[in-house]
Every structure is written in structure tokens, then in C-alpha cells.
Amino acid sequence: MKKALIILLSLSIFTLISCSKEEKATLTEAPHIPDIKLTEVQPLTIDDVYEVSGTIRARTVTTLSSRIMGEVTGIYVMEGDRVRQGQLLLTIDDRDYRERLAQAEEAYQEALKALESARQNKKLADITYERYKRLYDEKALTRQELDQIETQKEVAGLELERIEAMLRRAKAGLEEARLMHGYTRVVSPLNGIVTEKKVETGNMVMQGTPLFTVEDSENYRLEVYLDERFSGKVKKGMRIPVYMESGAEVLEGRIAEIVPSVDPFTRSFLVKIDLNTRKELRTGLYGKARFLTGKKKGILVPERSIVKRGQLTGVYVVDNNGVISYRIVRIGASYPEKEMVEILSGLNPGERIVTDGIERVVEGGIYKK
């Protein structure tokens, strides 16, 4: 038993000595990292910004519904298709409405003819009355004969008014028939993208049945929720820079709408920011709006110096002995126009970090000038 214990202790001591030698060898053999650039971080006076994320949405989203009852006879666009204002999207069986339109046009034409006849009769009655009135003034007619002609004139006038009213009704009926027939052709109300198709050819639709959803493809806005502490501080018309997740390009935004009610659960309120851009956007994209709240002291480092390892975010720090180590940091607001990012914690003023040549850095390596 004692002999086994002695052997075990001997092995342990040998292992410790071996590890010590290996660690010493490792320290001795730490790689030298040349051709990298170091930057000493110092606090600066920077913009104090409140950065909030939101969702890009089309400024106008239209759901097209059927105005009449009928069978869908043709669908001419699919989801994802771009459409122009006035472009035909769908047709509904128009046979019944076409017949009604033909009848309304016939009634209108008959009313026009009746009006022309009534006008001629009224004109003749007026001329006859004037002739008989002169004869009556010359004592060539009795009062009873003049009254009879005068009555005929008034009847002609009333008939003309009746026909004019009939023509107005016929015209209104024709316009209604044209309108109803027009509902058999569904067209796009704007330039946009078809995002949803809700019917198929052969479906029977009723008044109010949804047919398509079309989104404006030329005008977009960013919708964000601001903390309640900003209530009353943001105003309609304010210019707000907006940054897309896909790149550093800044888009010009302007506050178009502020929903004043505060959500009792999130303690935030909705702000809609119109985007003035020709950039190709889509509903659902992610963007960030930056609200300037003042000035403050902070540490900025180049974006290229940030190194991500899985869920960790950090930078390479070089100590006074030139040893390079990975330091986890907490980042704050980004400044894409400067290609810089704010460091909230993890770095102290005066420390040196690697800003160029990061691809050559090995943790534990030695910086060599």
C-alpha cells in the first residue's frame, strides 16, 4: 500500500513538473504579431443619442374588395408582382351588368328623343300663343279662345319639365349601370406590389369579399416605439436619421405621425417616420432611428476593431508588455457616418486596442513593432 502511494506521488510530481515546463515553453514561444495598428482610446465629447429599432412598412397598404356579386372569370397577377396604377388585376362575370347597361343606354336615348320632341312642342306652343295674343289685342278673338291657347302653352311647358326630369333619371340610371359594370374589372389603385391574393378563378364573390392586398412600392415609413420620457419632446416634421440593418447608409426621415397614447405595458408610444429615398425597400425590413438628446463624454472605437465570438463582443487589448488579450466589452450606440461605435464598459481611457491587422492577431501573442 505504501509502495503504491509512493509511486502515485512520484507520478503527480512528474506531471506537475512537466506541465510547468510546458507552460514555460508556451510563454517562451508566444508568437510575435507584426504589422498591426494600435489605437489608444480616449474619452471624447460625442452626441448623446437614443437609438431605437423599428420595422419598415409601406406608407399605404390597400385591401381591394369586391363591390358586386359574381363569379371570378380571370386573374391577371400573382403575389409578388409589381403593378401600375390602373392595371387590370381581376375580372368578374359581367353578362348581367352588361345587359343592364344596354337597357340603361336605350332608356337614355329614348329620353333624349322625347326631350327633343317636347322642346319642339313647347316652341310651337309659344309661337301659337304669341300669334293668338296679337289677334286678341286686335279684337279678332274672344278671351275664351286665347285662354285655350294659353292653356296649351302651359301644358307644353309642364310636359317639357316632365321630360327633362325623366332624362335626368335616365342619365343617373345610365351612370349607375356604367359604374356597376365597371366594378366587374378590378384595377390597382396605385403603383405597388401585390402582397396577397385571396381568390381564385371560378370563385363566387360577394360584395365586400377581399380580393387582393396591394402595398405602395414607392413610399415607405419606419414605425418605432419611443419611451414615454420622450412624450412631448418629439414633434411632427422633425428630421430623424434612419439606418438600415443591411448597411451603414443613412436615410433621411421625417416624423409624419405621433400616436399620443402610451401603452400601459411597455410605457411607450408609436412614432411613424416617413422615409425620403429611392432605395429599394420592402415591408418588414429592420431599421434604426436615432434621436439626438444632447452631448456627453464617451469612448468611441472603430467598428472594424470589434471582434465577435459567438454571443460575445470584444476587442483585442495590448498591455504595457505588448501582450495581446481578448477583452469583452459592452457596446452602445453606433455612429455609421464615422464608422465608429460607442463602448459603454470594458475599456478604460489610455488603453491600447488593435484597430488594423486584426486577422493576424492571436490571443496571447506579443505585439512587435
Residue pairs with C-beta under 8 A, 6 or more apart in sequence:
30 323
30 364
30 365
30 366
31 362
31 365
31 366
32 365
32 366
32 367
32 368
33 324
33 357
33 360
33 361
33 362
33 365
33 366
33 367
33 368
34 368
34 369
35 357
35 360
36 354
36 356
36 357
36 358
36 360
36 361
36 367
37 354
37 355
37 356
37 357
38 318
38 352
38 353
38 354
38 355
38 367
39 301
39 302
39 305
39 352
39 353
39 355
40 350
40 351
40 352
41 299
41 301
41 343
41 347
41 348
41 349
41 350
41 351
41 352
41 353
42 299
42 349
42 350
43 297
43 298
43 299
43 349
44 297
44 298
44 299
44 300
45 295
45 296
45 297
46 295
46 296
46 297
46 298
46 300
46 335
46 342
47 292
47 294
47 295
47 335
48 292
48 293
48 294
48 295
48 296
49 290
49 291
49 292
49 293
49 333
50 226
50 227
50 230
50 290
50 291
50 293
51 288
51 289
51 290
51 291
51 333
51 334
52 224
52 225
52 226
52 288
52 289
52 291
53 224
53 286
53 287
53 288
54 222
54 223
54 224
54 225
54 273
54 286
54 287
54 288
54 289
55 222
55 223
55 283
55 284
55 285
55 286
55 287
56 220
56 221
56 222
56 275
56 281
56 282
56 283
56 284
56 285
56 286
56 287
57 220
57 221
57 222
57 223
57 283
57 284
58 192
58 215
58 216
58 217
58 219
58 220
58 221
58 283
59 216
59 219
59 220
59 221
59 274
60 190
60 192
60 215
60 216
60 219
61 195
61 213
61 214
61 215
61 216
61 283
62 189
62 190
62 192
62 213
62 214
62 215
62 216
63 210
63 212
63 213
64 89
64 186
64 188
64 189
64 210
64 211
64 212
64 213
64 214
65 208
65 209
65 210
65 211
66 92
66 183
66 186
66 205
66 206
66 207
66 208
66 209
66 211
67 183
67 207
68 92
68 97
68 180
68 183
68 184
68 207
69 204
69 205
69 206
69 207
70 92
70 93
70 94
70 96
70 97
70 184
70 204
70 205
71 92
71 93
71 202
71 203
71 204
71 205
72 90
72 91
72 92
72 93
72 199
72 200
72 201
72 202
72 203
72 204
72 205
73 91
73 92
73 93
73 201
74 90
74 91
74 201
75 89
75 90
75 197
75 199
75 200
75 201
76 88
76 89
76 90
76 91
77 83
77 87
77 89
77 194
77 197
77 212
78 194
78 197
79 194
79 195
79 196
79 197
80 193
80 194
80 195
81 193
81 194
82 191
82 192
82 193
82 194
82 217
83 89
83 188
83 191
83 192
83 193
83 194
83 214
84 188
84 191
85 188
85 189
85 190
85 191
86 187
86 188
87 187
87 188
88 185
88 186
88 187
89 186
89 187
89 188
89 194
89 211
89 212
90 185
90 186
90 199
90 211
90 212
91 184
91 185
91 186
92 183
92 184
92 185
92 186
92 205
93 184
94 181
94 184
94 185
97 177
97 180
97 181
97 183
97 184
98 181
100 177
100 180
100 181
101 174
101 177
101 178
101 180
101 181
103 177
104 170
104 173
104 174
104 176
104 177
104 178
105 174
105 177
107 170
107 173
107 174
108 167
108 170
108 171
108 173
108 174
110 170
111 163
111 166
111 167
111 169
111 170
111 171
112 167
114 163
114 166
114 167
115 160
115 163
115 164
115 167
117 163
118 156
118 159
118 160
118 162
118 163
118 164
119 160
121 156
121 159
121 160
122 153
122 156
122 157
122 159
122 160
124 156
125 152
125 153
125 155
125 156
125 157
126 153
126 156
128 149
128 152
128 153
129 149
129 150
129 152
129 153
132 141
132 145
132 146
132 149
133 146
135 141
136 142
136 143
136 145
136 146
186 211
186 212
188 214
189 214
190 214
190 216
191 216
191 217
191 218
192 214
192 215
192 216
192 217
192 218
193 214
193 215
193 217
194 212
194 213
194 214
195 213
195 214
195 215
195 283
196 212
196 213
197 211
197 212
198 209
198 210
198 211
198 212
198 213
199 205
199 209
199 210
199 211
205 211
215 283
219 274
220 274
220 275
220 277
220 281
220 283
221 256
221 272
221 273
221 274
221 275
222 242
222 253
222 272
222 273
222 275
222 287
222 289
223 270
223 271
223 272
223 273
224 270
224 271
224 273
224 289
225 263
225 266
225 268
225 269
225 270
225 271
226 234
226 268
226 269
226 271
226 291
227 267
227 268
228 262
228 267
228 268
228 269
230 291
231 260
231 262
231 269
234 255
234 258
234 271
234 291
235 255
235 258
236 255
236 256
236 257
236 258
237 254
237 255
238 254
238 255
239 252
239 253
239 254
240 253
240 254
240 255
240 273
240 289
240 290
240 291
241 250
241 251
241 252
241 253
241 289
241 290
242 250
242 251
242 252
242 253
242 273
242 275
242 287
242 288
242 289
242 290
243 249
243 250
243 251
243 287
243 288
243 290
243 334
243 336
244 251
244 285
244 286
244 287
244 288
245 285
245 286
245 287
245 288
246 285
248 336
248 337
248 339
249 279
249 336
250 336
250 337
251 275
251 276
251 277
251 279
251 287
252 275
252 276
252 277
253 273
253 274
253 275
253 276
253 289
254 273
254 274
254 276
255 271
255 272
255 273
255 274
256 272
256 273
256 274
257 271
257 272
258 269
258 270
258 271
258 272
259 269
259 270
259 271
259 272
260 269
261 269
262 268
262 269
263 269
271 289
273 289
275 281
290 333
298 332
298 342
298 343
299 342
299 343
299 347
299 349
300 335
300 338
300 340
300 341
300 342
300 343
301 315
301 340
301 341
301 343
301 347
301 353
301 355
302 339
302 340
302 341
302 355
303 334
303 339
303 340
303 341
304 339
304 355
304 356
304 358
305 315
305 316
305 353
305 354
305 355
305 358
306 313
306 314
306 315
306 331
306 341
307 313
307 314
307 315
307 316
307 326
307 358
308 314
309 326
312 328
313 328
313 329
313 330
313 331
314 326
314 327
314 328
314 329
314 346
315 326
315 327
315 329
315 343
315 346
315 347
315 353
315 354
316 324
316 325
316 326
316 327
316 353
316 354
316 358
316 361
316 363
317 324
317 325
317 326
317 327
317 347
317 351
317 352
317 353
317 354
318 324
318 352
318 353
318 354
318 367
319 325
321 366
322 366
322 367
322 368
323 364
323 365
323 366
323 367
324 354
324 361
324 362
324 363
324 364
324 365
324 366
324 367
325 363
325 364
326 363
327 346
327 347
327 353
328 346
329 343
329 344
329 345
329 346
329 347
330 343
330 344
330 345
330 346
331 341
331 342
331 343
331 344
332 341
332 342
332 343
332 344
333 341
333 342
334 340
334 341
334 342
335 341
335 342
347 353
354 361
